[in-house]
Amino acid sequence: MRIRESVIGLLLIAPVPAVHAEMEPMSNQEMGDVTGQSMLALDVTESGDMDFTRYTMGLEADFQMNMEELAVGETTNGTDVAVNNLSFGHIARESGQQFDGSTYDAGDIVPFIGRDPYLELADDENGDVVGFRVGFTESRGTLSGDISSLTGRLGLELEDGSGNVQQGQLLDDSGAATSQRATHYGLPDSADCSAGGADCAALSAFETLEIGDYVGDDSAADFTNDFFISFQNQAVEWDTPGADGSVQADAGVFMNIPTAMRVQLQELTNDVVSPRARTEYIDRGEGLF
């Protein structure tokens, strides 16, 4: 504290050179030539008995990142979110690979794109922080990993042999729908997932997920507004940034994963439903090359 006060005192007593400037108005043409975006935006909203404060950075991040293990929300009863060999973005295996409207050569990085990342806090009526989340206002790209447990929501459509499309759900080993520490995905209340039920697959079978919004079979995925991970000690309803809608997150760690994928229902019987994209440049024999 003394160092800080000394520095402030020095600034106050140090001679300051005189500066003279004249303010001149800018013309409409000059104003029109100036463009820009704030680096940090602050939004405060109220919903029910909670106040939300969101800090948004005005930037775009294009990256490919690998993480050996993600394990959050661990207790003696398990883990809320557990993913081994987690990767964002991937590496093109061969030339001519197309992804989201772009073409890549073999060995090119196909980045995960995150626009306007944010940190958001939720306060209760007493002003105490009850939860926070981090995410992107817009995001698109691949997420790869060996998912063994997931608390949250996975947006992935399932299509049967007749062309009927429905939203699947996170499931437990018995095939019952759950948003808490799910291990499987498919149609709820189907056959026992632990015994290889026909309408469900282990989350680990979805080795690569395409984050985004589904547009069509032959169209590039659109950016999604709903990709985030949150931490809360009570249920919190998080609004969707830049769009209508909200996501209800229960107490604990919650990961919201919207995808631009539509999977054939019969493929859920396969050991691998969506093969892992290449995420390393060196083949270490671990299935990441």
C-alpha positions as CSV (number, residue, x, y, z in Angstrom):
1,M,0.0,0.0,0.0
2,R,2.9,2.4,0.8
3,I,4.4,1.8,-2.6
4,R,1.1,2.5,-4.3
5,E,0.7,5.8,-2.3
6,S,4.3,6.8,-3.2
7,V,3.6,6.3,-6.9
8,I,0.4,8.4,-6.7
9,G,2.2,11.1,-4.8
10,L,5.0,11.2,-7.3
11,L,2.5,11.6,-10.1
12,L,0.8,14.5,-8.3
13,I,4.0,16.5,-7.6
14,A,6.0,15.7,-10.7
15,P,6.1,18.5,-13.3
16,V,3.7,17.9,-16.1
17,P,4.6,19.5,-19.5
18,A,2.0,21.9,-20.8
19,V,-0.3,20.5,-23.5
20,H,-2.3,22.7,-25.8
21,A,-5.0,21.4,-28.1
22,E,-8.0,22.8,-29.8
23,M,-11.2,20.9,-30.1
24,E,-12.6,20.9,-33.7
25,P,-15.9,19.4,-34.8
26,M,-15.8,16.4,-37.2
27,S,-17.8,16.6,-40.4
28,N,-20.5,13.9,-41.2
29,Q,-18.1,12.5,-43.8
30,E,-15.3,12.1,-41.3
31,M,-17.7,10.5,-38.8
32,G,-18.9,8.1,-41.4
33,D,-15.3,7.0,-42.1
34,V,-14.8,5.9,-38.5
35,T,-15.8,2.3,-37.6
36,G,-15.2,0.2,-34.6
37,Q,-16.5,-2.1,-31.9
38,S,-16.2,-1.9,-28.1
39,M,-13.6,-4.3,-26.7
40,L,-15.7,-5.0,-23.6
41,A,-19.5,-4.7,-23.3
42,L,-21.5,-4.9,-20.0
43,D,-25.1,-6.0,-20.0
44,V,-27.2,-6.1,-16.8
45,T,-30.7,-7.7,-16.9
46,E,-33.3,-8.9,-14.4
47,S,-35.3,-12.1,-14.7
48,G,-37.6,-13.2,-11.9
49,D,-35.7,-12.9,-8.6
50,M,-32.3,-12.9,-10.2
51,D,-30.0,-10.3,-11.7
52,F,-27.6,-11.2,-14.5
53,T,-24.4,-9.4,-15.4
54,R,-22.7,-10.3,-18.6
55,Y,-19.2,-9.2,-19.7
56,T,-18.7,-9.7,-23.4
57,M,-15.4,-9.3,-25.3
58,G,-15.8,-8.0,-28.9
59,L,-13.4,-10.4,-30.6
60,E,-13.3,-13.6,-32.7
61,A,-11.2,-16.6,-31.7
62,D,-10.3,-19.2,-34.3
63,F,-8.4,-22.1,-32.7
64,Q,-7.6,-25.8,-32.5
65,M,-7.0,-26.9,-28.9
66,N,-6.4,-30.3,-27.2
67,M,-6.9,-31.1,-23.6
68,E,-6.0,-34.5,-22.1
69,E,-8.8,-34.5,-19.5
70,L,-11.8,-32.4,-18.4
71,A,-13.4,-33.4,-15.2
72,V,-15.6,-30.8,-13.3
73,G,-18.2,-31.3,-10.6
74,E,-16.5,-34.3,-9.0
75,T,-18.0,-35.8,-5.9
76,T,-17.9,-39.3,-4.3
77,N,-20.9,-40.2,-6.4
78,G,-19.4,-39.3,-9.8
79,T,-18.6,-36.4,-12.0
80,D,-20.9,-33.9,-13.7
81,V,-18.9,-33.5,-16.8
82,A,-16.1,-36.0,-17.7
83,V,-14.4,-36.0,-21.1
84,N,-11.0,-37.5,-22.0
85,N,-9.0,-36.2,-25.0
86,L,-11.1,-33.2,-25.4
87,S,-10.4,-31.2,-28.6
88,F,-11.9,-28.1,-30.2
89,G,-11.4,-27.9,-34.0
90,H,-9.5,-30.5,-36.0
91,I,-7.0,-31.2,-38.7
92,A,-8.0,-32.1,-42.3
93,R,-7.0,-35.7,-43.1
94,E,-7.0,-35.2,-46.9
95,S,-7.0,-32.4,-49.4
96,G,-10.4,-31.2,-50.6
97,Q,-12.1,-31.6,-47.2
98,Q,-15.1,-29.2,-46.9
99,F,-16.3,-27.9,-43.7
100,D,-18.9,-25.1,-43.1
101,G,-18.5,-23.8,-46.6
102,S,-14.6,-23.8,-46.7
103,T,-12.2,-26.2,-48.4
104,Y,-9.0,-27.4,-46.7
105,D,-5.8,-29.2,-47.8
106,A,-4.4,-32.2,-46.0
107,G,-2.8,-31.1,-42.7
108,D,-4.7,-27.8,-42.6
109,I,-6.2,-26.8,-39.3
110,V,-10.0,-26.6,-39.4
111,P,-10.6,-24.2,-36.5
112,F,-13.3,-23.9,-33.9
113,I,-14.7,-20.4,-34.3
114,G,-15.9,-18.5,-31.2
115,R,-17.3,-15.0,-31.5
116,D,-17.8,-12.5,-28.7
117,P,-16.8,-14.7,-25.7
118,Y,-18.5,-13.8,-22.4
119,L,-18.5,-14.3,-18.7
120,E,-21.9,-14.0,-17.0
121,L,-22.8,-13.9,-13.3
122,A,-26.2,-14.6,-11.7
123,D,-27.1,-12.9,-8.4
124,D,-30.0,-13.8,-6.2
125,E,-32.3,-11.2,-4.5
126,N,-29.8,-10.8,-1.7
127,G,-27.0,-9.9,-4.1
128,D,-25.2,-13.1,-3.6
129,V,-23.6,-14.8,-6.7
130,V,-25.4,-18.1,-7.2
131,G,-23.9,-19.1,-10.5
132,F,-21.7,-18.1,-13.4
133,R,-21.1,-19.3,-17.0
134,V,-18.6,-18.9,-19.8
135,G,-19.5,-19.2,-23.5
136,F,-19.6,-17.7,-26.9
137,T,-22.3,-15.4,-28.3
138,E,-21.8,-17.3,-31.6
139,S,-19.8,-20.5,-32.2
140,R,-19.2,-23.2,-34.8
141,G,-16.8,-26.0,-35.2
142,T,-16.0,-29.5,-34.0
143,L,-15.8,-30.8,-30.4
144,S,-14.1,-34.2,-30.0
145,G,-13.7,-36.4,-27.0
146,D,-14.4,-39.5,-25.1
147,I,-17.5,-38.5,-23.0
148,S,-18.2,-40.7,-20.1
149,S,-20.5,-38.4,-18.1
150,L,-22.5,-35.3,-19.1
151,T,-24.7,-33.1,-17.1
152,G,-26.5,-30.6,-19.3
153,R,-28.1,-30.8,-22.7
154,L,-27.0,-32.3,-26.1
155,G,-28.9,-31.0,-29.1
156,L,-28.7,-33.8,-31.7
157,E,-31.6,-34.9,-34.0
158,L,-32.5,-38.5,-34.7
159,E,-34.2,-39.7,-38.0
160,D,-35.9,-43.1,-38.3
161,G,-36.2,-45.2,-41.5
162,S,-39.5,-43.4,-42.4
163,G,-37.9,-40.0,-42.4
164,N,-39.4,-38.9,-39.1
165,V,-37.1,-36.6,-37.2
166,Q,-37.1,-36.1,-33.5
167,Q,-34.9,-34.6,-30.8
168,G,-33.0,-37.2,-28.8
169,Q,-32.3,-37.0,-25.1
170,L,-29.5,-37.7,-22.7
171,L,-30.1,-41.0,-20.9
172,D,-28.9,-43.1,-18.0
173,D,-27.8,-46.7,-18.2
174,S,-31.5,-47.9,-18.0
175,G,-32.6,-45.7,-20.9
176,A,-34.4,-43.2,-18.8
177,A,-34.1,-39.5,-19.7
178,T,-31.9,-37.5,-17.5
179,S,-29.9,-34.3,-17.5
180,Q,-27.7,-35.3,-14.6
181,R,-24.5,-37.3,-15.2
182,A,-25.9,-39.0,-18.3
183,T,-23.9,-41.8,-20.0
184,H,-26.0,-42.5,-23.1
185,Y,-28.0,-40.7,-25.8
186,G,-31.1,-41.7,-27.8
187,L,-34.8,-42.1,-27.4
188,P,-36.0,-42.1,-23.7
189,D,-37.5,-45.2,-22.0
190,S,-36.2,-47.5,-24.7
191,A,-34.4,-50.8,-24.2
192,D,-31.8,-51.0,-21.4
193,C,-28.8,-49.0,-22.7
194,S,-26.4,-51.0,-20.6
195,A,-27.5,-54.2,-22.5
196,G,-27.1,-52.6,-25.9
197,G,-30.6,-51.2,-26.5
198,A,-31.5,-50.4,-30.1
199,D,-32.5,-46.8,-29.5
200,C,-29.6,-45.6,-27.5
201,A,-25.8,-45.4,-27.7
202,A,-23.1,-44.6,-25.2
203,L,-21.9,-41.0,-25.3
204,S,-18.4,-42.2,-26.0
205,A,-19.7,-43.5,-29.4
206,F,-20.1,-39.8,-30.4
207,E,-16.4,-39.2,-30.8
208,T,-16.8,-35.9,-32.7
209,L,-19.7,-33.5,-32.5
210,E,-20.3,-30.6,-34.9
211,I,-21.2,-27.5,-32.8
212,G,-23.6,-25.3,-34.6
213,D,-27.2,-25.1,-35.9
214,Y,-28.6,-27.6,-38.4
215,V,-29.5,-26.0,-41.7
216,G,-29.8,-28.9,-44.1
217,D,-28.0,-32.0,-45.4
218,D,-26.2,-30.1,-48.1
219,S,-25.7,-26.8,-46.3
220,A,-23.0,-25.5,-44.0
221,A,-23.9,-25.4,-40.4
222,D,-24.9,-22.0,-39.0
223,F,-23.5,-20.4,-35.9
224,T,-25.2,-21.3,-32.6
225,N,-25.8,-18.9,-29.7
226,D,-26.2,-21.6,-27.1
227,F,-22.7,-23.2,-26.5
228,F,-21.7,-22.7,-22.9
229,I,-20.6,-24.3,-19.6
230,S,-22.1,-23.0,-16.3
231,F,-21.6,-23.5,-12.6
232,Q,-24.4,-22.8,-10.1
233,N,-25.5,-23.8,-6.6
234,Q,-29.2,-23.6,-7.5
235,A,-31.3,-23.9,-10.6
236,V,-30.6,-20.9,-13.0
237,E,-32.4,-20.1,-16.2
238,W,-29.8,-18.6,-18.6
239,D,-30.9,-16.4,-21.5
240,T,-29.6,-17.1,-24.9
241,P,-27.2,-14.2,-25.9
242,G,-28.2,-12.4,-29.1
243,A,-31.4,-14.5,-29.6
244,D,-34.7,-15.5,-28.1
245,G,-34.9,-18.4,-25.7
246,S,-33.3,-19.7,-22.5
247,V,-31.7,-22.8,-21.0
248,Q,-32.6,-24.2,-17.6
249,A,-29.6,-25.4,-15.7
250,D,-29.9,-27.4,-12.5
251,A,-27.5,-27.0,-9.5
252,G,-23.9,-28.2,-10.3
253,V,-21.9,-28.0,-13.5
254,F,-24.0,-27.8,-16.7
255,M,-22.7,-28.0,-20.2
256,N,-24.9,-27.0,-23.1
257,I,-23.9,-28.6,-26.4
258,P,-26.0,-27.6,-29.4
259,T,-25.0,-29.5,-32.6
260,A,-25.7,-29.3,-36.3
261,M,-26.0,-33.0,-36.6
262,R,-28.8,-35.4,-37.7
263,V,-28.1,-39.1,-37.1
264,Q,-30.0,-42.1,-38.4
265,L,-31.7,-43.9,-35.6
266,Q,-30.3,-47.3,-36.7
267,E,-26.8,-46.0,-36.4
268,L,-27.1,-45.9,-32.6
269,T,-26.4,-49.7,-32.6
270,N,-22.9,-49.0,-34.0
271,D,-19.9,-49.0,-31.7
272,V,-18.9,-45.6,-33.2
273,V,-21.8,-43.4,-34.3
274,S,-19.7,-40.3,-35.3
275,P,-15.9,-41.1,-35.8
276,R,-13.3,-38.9,-34.3
277,A,-11.8,-36.2,-36.5
278,R,-8.0,-35.9,-36.6
279,T,-6.8,-33.7,-33.7
280,E,-3.0,-34.3,-33.6
281,Y,-0.1,-34.1,-36.1
282,I,1.8,-37.0,-34.7
283,D,0.4,-40.5,-34.7
284,R,0.9,-41.8,-31.1
285,G,-1.3,-44.8,-31.6
286,E,-4.1,-43.4,-29.4
287,G,-6.7,-42.8,-32.1
288,L,-6.2,-39.0,-32.3
289,F,-4.4,-39.0,-35.6
